[in-house]
Amino acid sequence: MAISTWKQIQDAFTLGAESYPDVSAHWDSREGLWTFQNAPAGENAAPAEVEAQDRFKRAAREAVLRLGKPVDEQPAWHTWLDLMRNGKRGFRHVQQIHPLHFHAAISAIEEDNAIDPQAIRLLKDGNIAHVFSESAGFCEDLALSGTEGASTQAAGDFPKVDVACDTRRGGTEPAHGRPATVANGADGGGATWEAIEVSFLSDHRVQIRNGTNAETLNYGELGFADRRAKQGKPNRAWVTLRVMAEQNGIIRDGAKMNAEWSRVEKRIQEIRKVLRGHFGIAADPIPFVEGTGYQTRFKIGCSPSFHT
């Protein structure tokens, strides 16, 4: 039986996201069990529809087969969600106020002040919100890094990589000429995101330094033009990147963009795709950092001219 391509699997998850945008996966660490919930904004979570669960499980099984991992030791969709959890692909730990700081935290909430980070502790339980769209993004990243299971690799010796922090290792082949992802965030040629610096000169132009090389580009030259607009203007991903520059490379929530978190996640996926295409580095340029938010691996900020 032919194994689906990453693009086909990504499309399956994307279609699922269109039909079931609010479905999330909940991890119960004590039971070692994943469950699906439907949690629209502002509403209490309820079990996800059976059709939504079945659609996710079918796509996840294809993804696990693509990775060459066993599908009979535990449900394939469990394996897929474990990979996402271990790789922090949209996985958020459940937060709990520490009993010793409870009264201080309540006072802070009542006074509309920030809660002391020391008052918050992270449980092992957690959730992957918008699990269909997160899975689609994961498939895209795996395709860009050329990650395949042993059963789908062509003959030849390819460099070994970690798959979403999984302890078991498999081979990868560079996809479409792109370098394979390696553990330190570099590509096969040694380039890293940490060597790149992006500085906004104005609303529409940036200066990019990559080692000793420097270039100045506008949003269109970099790949952030809004193709739907008759007159040239930047797309929403560019606006998000500009906000990150103003926040020193970090987005903690959607407040700075006046947007729902799901929309922020979508923009981050779009930025990743453009930057990978421009620099030819397959590693994730903007990972999610637990307790911080989305944070760029490269340096980004605004030059003095941006504020004049």
Secondary structure, DSSP 8 states (H G I E B T S, - for coil): -----HHHHHHHHHHHHHH-TTEEEEEETTTTEEEEEE--TTS--EE--HHHHHHHHHHHHHHHHHTT--SSSS-HHHHHHHHHHHTTSSEEEEEEE-GGGHHHHHHHHHTT----GGGEEEEEEEEESSHHHHHHHHHHHHHHTTB--GGG--SS---EEESTT-SSEEEB--STT-----TTSB-TTS-BGGGEEEEESSSSEEEEEETTEEEEEEHHHHT-B-TT-SS--B-HHHHHHHHHHHTTTEE-SSGGGTS-HHHHHHHHHHHHHHHHHHH---S-SS-EETTTEEE-SSEEEE-GGGG-
